[in-house]
């Protein structure tokens, strides 16, 4: 999501940094970043609607940034309305695991971390220990599940394309689900473990395909579909549902 405004050069100080910006009934973190190569003000909504970023050319004054945001308040409101509110992770709510909703159940009297189980006929993630650590324990659990699901897929797809991954990393990124660097390092958002397994397979196939085709041209997509025949279906699922997964707050 981008909005741009061409601005004339100025020598006034750039209002870089981070602050809260009120829009659409929410207060979102707003980062203002100077870029020497930028010629326009660029407004970006972070994945999941979790924050805003304004990139500015050198010398843009604070009043120009404020005016830019005010003029595009309607644009922001319309697009933020498409993002779900950040659900509060607490006992009694559900989050998906491999595309299947799981009820969060808290057992403070028992020691341990997180266990998959069933409570009153519902699939559940049973979180043990102090309530203050519930979100962190859920995030750690999902990271472990993501690693266990992704690494066999990486091994299989890299054998197929005849390329080796230099390393596999897991992050909580807000701008992309995965990446492949020129040196062959693959990175994945561990949040993808909340998506159905075919979507996870697509994401891994996509990044492994970049080991051979560092582009999004026709040969890349042919390779991606060879690795993952359900590429188009999974890509569409992620486009429809990805923002909801990014909106879940584990912090």
C-alpha positions as CSV (number, residue, x, y, z in Angstrom):
1,X,0.0,0.0,0.0
2,X,1.7,3.2,-1.2
3,X,0.9,6.9,-1.6
4,X,3.4,9.3,-3.1
5,X,3.7,13.1,-3.4
6,X,6.4,14.8,-5.5
7,X,8.0,17.6,-3.5
8,X,10.5,20.3,-4.3
9,X,13.9,20.3,-2.6
10,X,14.3,22.0,0.8
11,X,17.0,22.6,3.3
12,X,14.9,22.3,6.4
13,X,15.5,19.5,8.9
14,X,13.8,16.2,8.2
15,X,11.4,15.0,11.0
16,X,12.8,11.5,11.2
17,X,12.0,9.1,14.0
18,X,8.9,7.2,15.3
19,X,5.7,8.5,16.9
20,X,2.1,7.5,17.2
21,X,-0.4,8.6,14.5
22,X,-4.1,8.6,15.1
23,X,-6.2,7.3,12.1
24,X,-9.4,5.3,11.7
25,X,-9.9,5.1,15.4
26,X,-6.5,3.6,16.0
27,X,-3.1,4.8,17.2
28,X,-0.5,3.3,14.9
29,X,3.3,3.6,15.1
30,X,4.5,6.0,12.4
31,X,8.1,5.9,11.3
32,X,9.5,8.8,9.2
33,X,12.7,7.8,7.4
34,X,14.9,9.9,5.2
35,X,16.2,8.4,2.0
36,X,18.8,10.4,-0.1
37,X,17.5,8.8,-3.3
38,X,13.8,9.5,-2.7
39,X,12.2,12.2,-4.8
40,X,8.7,11.8,-3.3
41,X,7.0,11.3,0.0
42,X,6.0,7.6,0.2
43,X,3.4,6.3,2.6
44,X,3.4,2.6,3.3
45,X,1.1,0.5,5.5
46,X,3.0,-2.3,7.2
47,X,1.7,-5.8,6.7
48,X,-1.3,-6.5,8.9
49,X,-2.0,-2.8,9.3
50,X,0.4,-2.8,12.3
51,X,2.1,0.5,11.5
52,X,2.8,3.3,9.0
53,X,6.0,4.4,7.3
54,X,6.7,7.6,5.5
55,X,9.9,7.8,3.4
56,X,11.0,11.4,2.7
57,X,13.6,13.1,0.5
58,X,16.3,15.1,2.3
59,X,15.1,18.4,3.7
60,X,11.4,17.8,3.8
61,X,10.0,19.8,6.7
62,X,7.7,18.4,9.4
63,X,4.7,20.5,8.2
64,X,5.0,18.8,4.8
65,X,4.8,15.4,6.3
66,X,1.9,16.4,8.5
67,X,0.1,17.9,5.6
68,X,0.7,14.8,3.4
69,X,-0.8,12.6,6.1
70,X,-3.8,14.9,6.6
71,X,-4.6,15.0,2.9
72,X,-4.5,11.3,2.7
73,X,-6.4,10.5,5.9
74,X,-9.3,9.1,3.8
75,X,-7.0,6.9,1.8
76,X,-5.5,5.5,5.0
77,X,-8.9,5.0,6.6
78,X,-10.3,3.1,3.6
79,X,-7.3,0.7,3.5
80,X,-7.0,0.2,7.2
81,X,-10.6,-0.8,7.3
82,X,-9.6,-3.9,5.3
83,X,-7.3,-5.0,8.1
84,X,-8.7,-6.9,11.1
85,X,-8.2,-5.4,14.5
86,X,-5.3,-6.9,16.3
87,X,-6.8,-9.8,18.3
88,X,-5.8,-9.9,22.0
89,X,-4.1,-13.2,22.5
90,X,-5.7,-14.6,25.7
91,X,-7.4,-17.7,26.9
92,X,-10.7,-18.4,25.1
93,X,-9.7,-17.0,21.7
94,X,-8.6,-19.1,18.7
95,X,-5.6,-18.9,16.4
96,X,-4.9,-21.2,13.5
97,X,-2.2,-23.8,13.3
98,X,-1.7,-25.3,9.8
99,X,-5.0,-23.6,8.9
100,X,-7.0,-25.2,11.6
101,X,-8.4,-23.0,14.4
102,X,-7.1,-23.9,17.9
103,X,-8.6,-22.6,21.2
104,X,-6.1,-21.0,23.6
105,X,-6.4,-22.7,26.9
106,X,-4.3,-21.5,29.9
107,X,-3.3,-23.9,32.7
108,X,-1.4,-21.7,35.2
109,X,-1.1,-24.3,37.9
110,X,1.0,-26.6,35.6
111,X,4.6,-26.2,34.5
112,X,5.7,-26.4,31.0
113,X,5.3,-24.6,27.7
114,X,2.6,-25.3,25.0
115,X,1.0,-28.6,24.1
116,X,-1.5,-29.4,21.3
117,X,-4.6,-31.1,22.8
118,X,-8.4,-31.2,22.8
119,X,-10.6,-29.5,25.3
120,X,-14.4,-30.1,25.2
121,X,-14.2,-31.4,21.7
122,X,-12.2,-28.5,20.4
123,X,-8.6,-28.5,19.2
124,X,-6.6,-26.5,21.6
125,X,-3.2,-25.0,22.3
126,X,-2.7,-25.6,26.0
127,X,-0.4,-23.0,27.5
128,X,1.1,-23.7,30.9
129,X,2.7,-21.4,33.5
130,X,2.4,-17.7,34.3
131,X,-0.1,-15.8,32.3
132,X,2.4,-13.0,31.8
133,X,4.4,-15.4,29.5
134,X,1.5,-16.7,27.5
135,X,2.1,-14.7,24.3
136,X,5.8,-15.4,24.3
137,X,5.3,-19.1,24.9
138,X,2.8,-19.2,22.0
139,X,5.2,-17.4,19.7
140,X,8.1,-19.7,20.7
141,X,5.9,-22.7,20.1
142,X,4.9,-21.5,16.6
143,X,8.5,-20.9,15.7
144,X,9.4,-24.5,16.6
145,X,6.5,-25.8,14.6
146,X,7.4,-23.6,11.6
147,X,11.0,-24.9,11.7
148,X,9.8,-28.5,11.9
149,X,7.5,-28.0,8.9
150,X,9.7,-25.9,6.7
151,X,13.1,-27.5,6.9
152,X,12.0,-30.9,5.3
153,X,10.3,-28.9,2.5
154,X,13.5,-26.9,1.9
155,X,15.5,-30.1,1.7
156,X,13.1,-31.6,-0.8
157,X,12.8,-28.6,-3.1
158,X,16.5,-27.8,-3.1
159,X,17.3,-31.4,-4.1
160,X,14.8,-31.0,-7.0
161,X,16.4,-27.8,-8.3
162,X,19.9,-28.9,-7.7
163,X,20.8,-25.9,-5.5
164,X,21.8,-25.7,-1.8
165,X,20.5,-23.1,0.7
166,X,23.4,-21.5,2.5
167,X,21.2,-21.0,5.6
168,X,17.6,-21.0,6.6
169,X,16.4,-18.3,9.0
170,X,13.1,-17.6,10.8
171,X,11.9,-14.0,11.5
172,X,8.8,-12.1,12.4
173,X,8.8,-9.9,9.3
174,X,6.1,-7.3,8.5
175,X,6.8,-6.6,4.8
176,X,7.2,-10.1,3.3
177,X,6.6,-13.8,4.0
178,X,10.0,-15.0,2.8
179,X,13.1,-14.0,1.0
180,X,16.2,-15.4,-0.7
181,X,19.4,-13.5,-0.8
182,X,22.1,-13.6,-3.5
183,X,24.3,-15.8,-1.4
184,X,21.5,-18.4,-1.0
185,X,20.2,-17.6,2.5
186,X,16.5,-18.3,2.8
187,X,14.4,-16.5,5.4
188,X,10.8,-17.2,6.4
189,X,8.2,-15.6,8.6
190,X,7.4,-18.2,11.3
191,X,3.8,-16.9,11.2
192,X,3.3,-18.9,8.0
193,X,2.9,-22.0,10.2
194,X,-0.7,-20.6,10.9
195,X,-1.5,-21.1,7.2
196,X,-2.6,-24.4,5.6
197,X,0.2,-26.8,4.7
198,X,-0.2,-26.3,0.9
199,X,0.4,-22.5,1.5
200,X,3.6,-23.3,3.5
201,X,4.8,-25.6,0.7
202,X,4.1,-22.8,-1.8
203,X,6.1,-20.3,0.2
204,X,9.1,-22.6,0.5
205,X,8.9,-23.5,-3.2
206,X,8.8,-19.8,-4.1
207,X,11.9,-19.0,-2.2
208,X,13.8,-22.1,-3.3
209,X,12.9,-21.3,-6.9
210,X,14.8,-18.0,-6.3
211,X,18.0,-20.0,-5.8
212,X,17.9,-20.7,-9.5
213,X,15.9,-17.8,-10.8
214,X,16.5,-14.5,-8.9
215,X,13.5,-12.8,-10.5
216,X,9.7,-13.1,-11.0
217,X,9.8,-13.9,-14.7
218,X,8.1,-16.7,-16.7
219,X,10.9,-19.2,-16.0
220,X,10.6,-18.5,-12.3
221,X,6.9,-19.1,-12.2
222,X,7.2,-22.3,-14.2
223,X,9.8,-23.6,-11.8
224,X,7.6,-22.5,-8.8
225,X,4.6,-24.4,-10.2
226,X,6.7,-27.5,-11.0
227,X,7.8,-27.5,-7.3
228,X,4.4,-26.7,-6.0
229,X,1.5,-27.6,-8.4
230,X,-0.9,-25.7,-6.1
231,X,1.0,-22.4,-6.4
232,X,-1.9,-20.3,-7.8
233,X,-4.3,-21.6,-5.2
234,X,-1.9,-21.0,-2.4
235,X,-0.8,-17.6,-3.6
236,X,-4.5,-16.5,-3.7
237,X,-5.1,-17.9,-0.2
238,X,-2.1,-15.9,1.2
239,X,-3.3,-12.7,-0.6
240,X,-6.8,-13.1,1.0
241,X,-5.8,-14.2,4.5
242,X,-2.2,-13.1,5.0
243,X,-3.1,-9.7,6.6
244,X,-5.2,-11.5,9.3
245,X,-2.2,-13.6,10.3
246,X,0.1,-10.6,10.3
247,X,-2.4,-8.7,12.5
248,X,-2.1,-11.2,15.4
249,X,-0.1,-9.6,18.2
250,X,2.4,-11.8,20.0
251,X,4.3,-8.9,21.6
